[in-house]
Amino acid sequence: MAQETFTDISKEDLRQAQKIMLYIMKKIHEVCVKHNIRYWLDYGTLLGAIRHDGFIPWDDDLDICMMRDDYEKFSKIAQDEFGDEFFWENNKTVSNFYQEYGKVRLCNTIWLEDFWQHMPRKHTGLFIDIFPMDPFPENKIKLFNLCVFRAVLVGVVNKKVFKQKAGNCIKSVVRWFCSIFLPLDFLARRQEKIIKNLQRYKDSSPLVSKLCMDTKRDLCDRSMFDELVLHKFEDAEFYIPARYDERLKMLFNDYMQLPPEDKRYGHHGILKYDFGKYKDL
């Protein structure tokens, strides 16, 4: 079944997609507990846990985070633990996946976002994003340089891989220039080197952030995630930061306030979806 935007998907199908994502999340939680890997719900998923005890009713994804050490540990054991039912998608398992995070995908399902439609891939099933957090320097110049690198990488990937148009003429010119003179393989190798170098700040800086996301927005004190607690999410319990109030205020300000009704929709345009044998889960 094809759809132009996510808002065309019925409430029933959206709810079924959420149930399937919950099924994936339960498996991730099981693997993490078994291997003593720390994770926590974040972004809109954390907001849903606190404000709705589960998914935000109109939400169309599920996000979790891990510190870099836990993420690398998870990456090593994930596929063996998941078997044939799931696929661990990242820049090590998929050649043209240049993002510095991973997706646990449910095989034999389809969940094709419009953003990914031009990227040829074997696995397009429903998924959960897992974002690694790295130590970051306190020096403002170094932070600025990291933000610039991320902007360049995202711009080149969006142009060459996702075939996305820039928002204005200046951005278009910058993306064109960068894509000509900065090959993706070079940027990918540079990204790996940057991530490796960031680990040296683990003992000298209290800051953490995500190179794969909005680095400045995500920048916060590592201690915010020192204590994790189980919290109700639908019919299960998953880990969230004990200091969730600080985290949510940082991300959403007055987070308990519901958005206007005309803003209550998913933010990932879904072009095609198929729940396969999980349609009655």
Backbone hydrogen bonds in HBPLUS format (Angstrom, degrees):
<---DONOR---> <-ACCEPTOR-->    atom                        ^
c    i                          cat <-CA-CA->   ^        H-A-AA   ^      H-
h    n   atom  resd res      DA  || num        DHA   H-A  angle D-A-AA Bond
n    s   type  num  typ     dist DA aas  dist angle  dist       angle   num
A0003-GLN N   A0271-LEU O   2.81 MM 268  4.82 159.5  1.85 122.9 129.6     1
A0008-ASP N   A0005-THR O   3.09 MM   3  5.66 160.8  2.13 113.0 119.0     2
A0009-ILE N   A0006-PHE O   2.93 MM   3  5.47 161.6  1.96 117.6 123.7     3
A0014-LEU N   A0010-SER O   2.93 MM   4  6.20 159.1  1.98 153.1 159.6     4
A0015-ARG N   A0011-LYS O   2.92 MM   4  6.06 158.6  1.97 142.5 148.3     5
A0016-GLN N   A0012-GLU O   2.97 MM   4  6.22 148.8  2.07 140.4 149.3     6
A0017-ALA N   A0013-ASP O   2.89 MM   4  6.14 154.1  1.95 147.1 153.8     7
A0018-GLN N   A0014-LEU O   2.99 MM   4  6.31 153.2  2.06 148.6 155.8     8
A0019-LYS N   A0015-ARG O   2.98 MM   4  6.29 152.3  2.06 145.2 152.5     9
A0020-ILE N   A0016-GLN O   3.03 MM   4  6.33 150.0  2.12 146.7 154.5    10
A0021-MET N   A0017-ALA O   2.94 MM   4  6.24 157.2  1.99 149.1 155.5    11
A0022-LEU N   A0018-GLN O   2.87 MM   4  6.11 150.4  1.96 146.4 155.0    12
A0023-TYR N   A0019-LYS O   3.01 MM   4  6.28 144.7  2.14 137.2 146.4    13
A0023-TYR N   A0020-ILE O   3.06 MM   3  4.89 116.5  2.48  90.8 106.5    14
A0024-ILE N   A0020-ILE O   2.98 MM   4  6.40 151.3  2.07 148.4 155.6    15
A0025-MET N   A0021-MET O   2.86 MM   4  6.12 159.8  1.90 149.3 155.2    16
A0026-LYS N   A0022-LEU O   2.94 MM   4  6.17 150.6  2.03 147.7 154.6    17
A0027-LYS N   A0023-TYR O   3.37 MM   4  6.66 149.5  2.47 139.1 146.0    18
A0027-LYS N   A0024-ILE O   3.08 MM   3  5.27 121.4  2.43  99.1 113.4    19
A0028-ILE N   A0024-ILE O   3.01 MM   4  6.40 156.5  2.07 151.3 158.3    20
A0029-HIS N   A0025-MET O   2.87 MM   4  6.09 165.7  1.89 154.4 158.0    21
A0030-GLU N   A0026-LYS O   3.00 MM   4  6.16 156.2  2.06 140.3 146.9    22
A0031-VAL N   A0027-LYS O   3.00 MM   4  6.28 159.9  2.04 152.0 156.4    23
A0032-CYS N   A0028-ILE O   2.89 MM   4  6.12 163.2  1.92 155.6 160.6    24
A0033-VAL N   A0029-HIS O   2.91 MM   4  6.08 163.7  1.93 155.5 159.3    25
A0034-LYS N   A0030-GLU O   3.05 MM   4  6.16 160.2  2.09 144.8 150.7    26
A0035-HIS N   A0031-VAL O   3.08 MM   4  6.28 149.4  2.18 146.5 153.7    27
A0037-ILE N   A0032-CYS O   2.81 MM   5  4.61 169.7  1.82 138.9 142.3    28
A0036-ASN N   A0033-VAL O   3.35 MM   3  5.05 166.0  2.37  99.3 103.1    29
A0040-TRP N   A0065-CYS O   3.05 MM  25  5.50 142.1  2.20 145.5 153.0    30
A0065-CYS N   A0040-TRP O   2.88 MM  25  5.50 157.1  1.93 155.6 162.8    31
A0041-LEU N   A0239-TYR O   2.88 MM 198  6.33 153.8  1.95 155.2 158.0    32
A0042-ASP N   A0063-ASP O   3.22 MM  21  5.84 163.6  2.25 138.4 136.4    33
A0045-THR N   A0042-ASP O   3.16 MM   3  5.50 128.7  2.43 141.6 135.2    34
A0046-LEU N   A0042-ASP O   3.28 MM   4  4.51 152.0  2.37  93.3  98.5    35
A0046-LEU N   A0043-TYR O   3.11 MM   3  5.44 120.8  2.48 105.4 118.6    36
A0047-LEU N   A0043-TYR O   3.06 MM   4  6.41 160.9  2.10 152.4 158.4    37
A0048-GLY N   A0044-GLY O   2.83 MM   4  6.01 153.1  1.90 140.4 147.6    38
A0049-ALA N   A0045-THR O   2.98 MM   4  6.23 151.5  2.06 142.6 150.2    39
A0050-ILE N   A0046-LEU O   3.12 MM   4  6.43 155.8  2.18 151.8 156.5    40
A0051-ARG N   A0047-LEU O   2.82 MM   4  5.91 171.4  1.83 159.8 162.7    41
A0052-HIS N   A0048-GLY O   2.75 MM   4  5.03 148.5  1.85 132.5 141.4    42
A0054-GLY N   A0048-GLY O   3.17 MM   6  5.25 173.7  2.17 116.7 115.7    43
A0053-ASP N   A0049-ALA O   3.17 MM   4  4.33 128.1  2.45 104.2 111.3    44
A0234-GLU N   A0053-ASP O   2.71 MM 181  6.03 164.5  1.74 135.2 138.5    45
A0059-ASP N   A0056-ILE O   2.82 MM   3  5.16 171.3  1.82 128.4 130.8    46
A0129-ASP N   A0062-LEU O   3.33 MM  67  6.69 145.3  2.46 159.8 164.2    47
A0064-ILE N   A0129-ASP O   3.09 MM  65  6.37 156.9  2.15 154.6 161.7    48
A0131-PHE N   A0064-ILE O   2.96 MM  67  6.38 164.4  1.99 150.4 153.4    49
A0066-MET N   A0131-PHE O   2.98 MM  65  6.27 149.5  2.07 154.6 155.1    50
A0133-MET N   A0066-MET O   2.79 MM  67  6.14 143.6  1.92 151.6 161.6    51
A0070-ASP N   A0067-MET O   3.02 MM   3  5.47 116.9  2.44 111.2 125.9    52
A0071-TYR N   A0067-MET O   2.90 MM   4  6.13 158.2  1.95 157.4 164.4    53
A0068-ARG N   A0133-MET O   2.92 MM  65  5.44 136.0  2.12 166.1 152.6    54
A0072-GLU N   A0068-ARG O   2.90 MM   4  6.15 160.9  1.94 158.8 162.3    55
A0073-LYS N   A0069-ASP O   3.08 MM   4  6.26 153.1  2.15 140.2 147.9    56
A0074-PHE N   A0070-ASP O   2.80 MM   4  6.00 159.5  1.85 149.9 155.8    57
A0075-SER N   A0071-TYR O   2.88 MM   4  6.10 155.8  1.93 147.2 153.9    58
A0076-LYS N   A0072-GLU O   3.24 MM   4  6.45 145.3  2.36 141.1 148.2    59
A0078-ALA N   A0074-PHE O   2.83 MM   4  5.54 137.5  2.01 157.5 167.5    60
A0081-GLU N   A0077-ILE O   3.07 MM   4  6.20 155.9  2.13 156.0 163.4    61
A0081-GLU N   A0078-ALA O   3.07 MM   3  5.23 116.3  2.49  99.3 114.8    62
A0082-PHE N   A0078-ALA O   2.85 MM   4  6.05 153.0  1.92 156.4 165.2    63
A0083-GLY N   A0079-GLN O   3.00 MM   4  5.97 148.3  2.11 147.0 153.0    64
A0107-CYS N   A0085-GLU O   2.91 MM  22  5.55 157.6  1.96 143.9 149.4    65
A0087-PHE N   A0105-ARG O   2.80 MM  18  5.07 148.9  1.90 140.2 148.6    66
A0105-ARG N   A0087-PHE O   2.87 MM  18  5.07 175.7  1.87 153.0 152.3    67
A0089-GLU N   A0103-LYS O   2.84 MM  14  5.03 168.7  1.85 162.1 158.4    68
A0103-LYS N   A0089-GLU O   2.79 MM  14  5.03 154.8  1.86 146.4 154.7    69
A0093-THR N   A0090-ASN O   3.25 MM   3  5.46 136.0  2.46 102.7 113.5    70
A0094-VAL N   A0090-ASN O   3.05 MM   4  6.00 138.1  2.23 155.4 164.6    71
A0097-PHE N   A0094-VAL O   3.34 MM   3  5.50 158.9  2.39 116.7 115.0    72
A0102-GLY N   A0130-ILE O   3.08 MM  28  5.24 173.4  2.08 152.0 153.8    73
A0130-ILE N   A0102-GLY O   2.81 MM  28  5.24 162.0  1.84 155.4 154.5    74
A0104-VAL N   A0128-ILE O   2.99 MM  24  5.33 161.7  2.02 152.1 153.7    75
A0128-ILE N   A0104-VAL O   3.05 MM  24  5.33 136.1  2.25 128.9 141.9    76
A0106-LEU N   A0126-LEU O   2.77 MM  20  5.46 157.7  1.82 162.5 169.8    77
A0110-ILE N   A0274-ASP O   2.81 MM 164  4.78 157.3  1.86 143.0 146.3    78
A0274-ASP N   A0110-ILE O   2.94 MM 164  4.78 154.2  2.01 126.9 127.0    79
A0111-TRP N   A0124-THR O   2.67 MM  13  5.83 148.9  1.76 162.7 158.7    80
A0112-LEU N   A0272-LYS O   2.91 MM 160  5.25 164.7  1.93 164.3 167.4    81
A0271-LEU N   A0112-LEU O   2.79 MM 159  5.70 149.7  1.88 165.9 176.0    82
A0116-TRP N   A0113-GLU O   3.03 MM   3  5.53 139.8  2.20 111.3 121.3    83
A0114-ASP N   A0269-GLY O   2.66 MM 155  5.39 155.3  1.72 152.4 158.2    84
A0117-GLN N   A0114-ASP O   3.32 MM   3  5.20 167.8  2.33 104.8 108.4    85
A0119-MET N   A0116-TRP O   3.15 MM   3  5.52 166.3  2.17 117.6 121.6    86
A0134-ASP N   A0209-SER O   2.80 MM  75  5.62 157.6  1.85 171.3 170.2    87
A0209-SER N   A0134-ASP O   3.00 MM  75  5.62 149.0  2.10 150.8 160.4    88
A0136-PHE N   A0207-LEU O   2.96 MM  71  5.27 158.7  2.00 126.9 127.1    89
A0143-LEU N   A0139-ASN O   2.98 MM   4  6.24 154.3  2.05 149.4 157.5    90
A0144-PHE N   A0140-LYS O   2.88 MM   4  6.05 154.6  1.95 142.8 149.6    91
A0145-ASN N   A0141-ILE O   2.96 MM   4  6.25 156.9  2.02 148.7 154.5    92
A0146-LEU N   A0142-LYS O   3.07 MM   4  6.33 150.4  2.16 144.1 151.5    93
A0147-CYS N   A0143-LEU O   3.02 MM   4  6.33 156.1  2.08 149.3 155.6    94
A0148-VAL N   A0144-PHE O   2.93 MM   4  6.22 153.0  2.00 150.0 157.8    95
A0149-PHE N   A0145-ASN O   2.97 MM   4  6.19 160.0  2.01 146.3 151.4    96
A0150-ARG N   A0146-LEU O   3.00 MM   4  6.23 165.8  2.02 150.0 153.6    97
A0151-ALA N   A0147-CYS O   2.99 MM   4  6.20 158.8  2.04 145.1 151.0    98
A0152-VAL N   A0148-VAL O   2.95 MM   4  6.21 157.1  2.00 152.8 158.6    99
A0153-LEU N   A0149-PHE O   2.88 MM   4  6.13 171.5  1.89 161.4 163.2   100
A0154-VAL N   A0150-ARG O   2.89 MM   4  6.03 172.5  1.90 156.6 158.9   101
A0155-GLY N   A0151-ALA O   2.95 MM   4  6.00 155.8  2.01 140.5 147.9   102
A0156-VAL N   A0152-VAL O   2.96 MM   4  6.19 161.6  1.99 156.1 159.9   103
A0157-VAL N   A0153-LEU O   2.90 MM   4  6.07 169.1  1.91 157.1 160.6   104
A0158-ASN N   A0154-VAL O   2.83 MM   4  5.88 163.1  1.86 149.0 154.4   105
A0159-LYS N   A0155-GLY O   3.11 MM   4  6.24 147.6  2.22 138.1 146.2   106
A0160-LYS N   A0156-VAL O   2.87 MM   4  5.99 176.7  1.87 160.2 161.3   107
A0161-VAL N   A0157-VAL O   2.83 MM   4  5.22 153.0  1.90 138.1 147.1   108
A0162-PHE N   A0157-VAL O   3.19 MM   5  6.62 157.3  2.24 148.9 155.3   109
A0164-GLN N   A0158-ASN O   2.74 MM   6  5.27 168.9  1.75 150.1 149.3   110
A0172-SER N   A0168-ASN O   2.99 MM   4  6.23 152.0  2.07 147.3 156.2   111
A0173-VAL N   A0169-CYS O   2.95 MM   4  6.22 158.2  2.00 152.5 156.8   112
A0174-VAL N   A0170-ILE O   2.98 MM   4  6.24 165.8  2.00 153.5 157.5   113
A0175-ARG N   A0171-LYS O   2.85 MM   4  5.99 166.5  1.86 152.4 156.1   114
A0176-TRP N   A0172-SER O   2.93 MM   4  6.07 159.8  1.97 145.3 151.4   115
A0177-PHE N   A0173-VAL O   2.89 MM   4  6.08 166.5  1.91 154.1 157.5   116
A0178-CYS N   A0174-VAL O   2.90 MM   4  6.09 170.9  1.90 155.8 158.3   117
A0179-SER N   A0175-ARG O   2.84 MM   4  5.92 159.8  1.88 150.1 156.1   118
A0180-ILE N   A0176-TRP O   3.10 MM   4  6.25 138.0  2.29 143.2 153.2   119
A0180-ILE N   A0177-PHE O   3.23 MM   3  5.30 132.3  2.47  96.8 109.2   120
A0181-PHE N   A0177-PHE O   3.13 MM   4  6.38 163.2  2.16 154.4 158.0   121
A0182-LEU N   A0178-CYS O   2.72 MM   4  5.32 136.1  1.91 148.5 155.7   122
A0186-PHE N   A0183-PRO O   3.10 MM   3  5.32 120.5  2.47 101.3 115.5   123
A0187-LEU N   A0183-PRO O   3.08 MM   4  6.47 158.8  2.13 152.7 158.7   124
A0188-ALA N   A0184-LEU O   2.79 MM   4  6.04 154.0  1.86 153.1 160.9   125
A0189-ARG N   A0185-ASP O   3.01 MM   4  6.20 159.5  2.05 145.6 150.4   126
A0190-ARG N   A0186-PHE O   2.92 MM   4  6.14 154.5  1.99 146.2 154.1   127
A0191-GLN N   A0187-LEU O   2.83 MM   4  6.02 148.3  1.93 143.2 151.9   128
A0192-GLU N   A0188-ALA O   3.09 MM   4  6.39 157.9  2.14 147.5 152.2   129
A0193-LYS N   A0189-ARG O   3.07 MM   4  6.35 156.0  2.13 146.2 152.6   130
A0194-ILE N   A0190-ARG O   2.91 MM   4  6.15 157.9  1.95 149.7 155.7   131
A0195-ILE N   A0191-GLN O   2.97 MM   4  6.20 164.7  1.99 154.8 158.3   132
A0196-LYS N   A0192-GLU O   3.04 MM   4  6.25 158.4  2.09 144.9 150.9   133
A0197-ASN N   A0193-LYS O   2.92 MM   4  6.16 157.3  1.97 149.0 155.3   134
A0198-LEU N   A0194-ILE O   2.86 MM   4  6.07 142.8  2.00 148.4 159.0   135
A0199-GLN N   A0196-LYS O   3.34 MM   3  5.71 144.8  2.47 103.7 112.1   136
A0200-ARG N   A0197-ASN O   3.26 MM   3  5.94 163.5  2.29 116.9 121.2   137
A0201-TYR N   A0198-LEU O   3.03 MM   3  5.81 167.1  2.04 123.3 127.4   138
A0202-LYS N   A0199-GLN O   3.22 MM   3  5.54 164.9  2.25 112.3 115.0   139
A0204-SER N   A0201-TYR O   3.22 MM   3  4.99 139.5  2.39  93.2 104.8   140
A0205-SER N   A0201-TYR O   2.97 MM   4  5.37 143.4  2.10 149.0 145.7   141
A0222-ARG N   A0206-PRO O   2.68 MM  16  5.61 167.1  1.69 175.3 177.9   142
A0208-VAL N   A0220-CYS O   2.93 MM  12  5.74 152.3  2.00 162.9 171.7   143
A0220-CYS N   A0208-VAL O   3.12 MM  12  5.74 158.8  2.17 158.7 165.3   144
A0213-MET N   A0210-LYS O   3.44 MM   3  5.40 162.5  2.47  98.5 103.4   145
A0215-THR N   A0213-MET O   2.91 MM   2  5.56 111.1  2.40 115.0  97.9   146
A0218-ASP N   A0214-ASP O   3.00 MM   4  6.16 156.4  2.06 161.9 169.5   147
A0219-LEU N   A0216-LYS O   3.37 MM   3  5.29 148.1  2.48  97.1 105.9   148
A0224-MET N   A0221-ASP O   3.04 MM   3  5.82 165.3  2.07 122.0 126.5   149
A0225-PHE N   A0222-ARG O   3.01 MM   3  5.97 170.3  2.02 129.4 131.9   150
A0226-ASP N   A0223-SER O   3.12 MM   3  4.90 171.8  2.12 105.5 107.3   151
A0242-ALA N   A0227-GLU O   2.87 MM  15  5.59 168.9  1.88 153.1 149.9   152
A0229-VAL N   A0240-ILE O   2.88 MM  11  5.56 161.6  1.92 163.4 167.2   153
A0240-ILE N   A0229-VAL O   2.86 MM  11  5.56 152.8  1.94 151.5 158.6   154
A0231-HIS N   A0238-PHE O   2.82 MM   7  5.56 148.3  1.92 144.6 152.8   155
A0238-PHE N   A0231-HIS O   3.04 MM   7  5.56 152.8  2.11 153.9 150.1   156
A0233-PHE N   A0236-ALA O   2.81 MM   3  5.30 163.1  1.84 144.5 142.7   157
A0236-ALA N   A0233-PHE O   2.98 MM   3  5.30 159.8  2.02 127.2 133.0   158
A0247-ARG N   A0243-ARG O   3.27 MM   4  6.62 163.8  2.29 150.8 155.5   159
A0248-LEU N   A0244-TYR O   2.82 MM   4  6.00 167.5  1.84 159.4 161.7   160
A0249-LYS N   A0245-ASP O   3.01 MM   4  6.11 155.1  2.07 145.1 152.1   161
A0250-MET N   A0246-GLU O   3.00 MM   4  6.13 150.4  2.09 143.8 152.0   162
A0251-LEU N   A0247-ARG O   3.05 MM   4  6.33 145.3  2.17 142.9 152.3   163
A0252-PHE N   A0248-LEU O   2.69 MM   4  5.63 165.8  1.71 153.3 157.8   164
A0253-ASN N   A0249-LYS O   2.94 MM   4  4.13 142.3  2.09 112.3 117.3   165
A0255-TYR N   A0253-ASN O   2.88 MM   2  5.49 127.3  2.16 110.9  94.9   166
A0257-GLN N   A0254-ASP O   3.24 MM   3  5.90 160.5  2.28 116.8 122.7   167
A0263-LYS N   A0260-PRO O   2.91 MM   3  5.45 162.9  1.94 120.3 125.5   168
A0264-ARG N   A0261-GLU O   3.23 MM   3  5.33 167.4  2.24 109.3 112.1   169
A0265-TYR N   A0263-LYS O   3.10 MM   2  5.87 126.9  2.40 106.1  91.3   170
A0278-TYR N   A0275-PHE O   2.91 MM   3  5.33 147.0  2.02 141.9 141.0   171
A0279-LYS N   A0276-GLY O   3.32 MM   3  5.86 153.6  2.39 120.9 120.2   172
A0281-LEU N   A0278-TYR O   3.15 MM   3  4.99 166.8  2.17 109.9 109.5   173
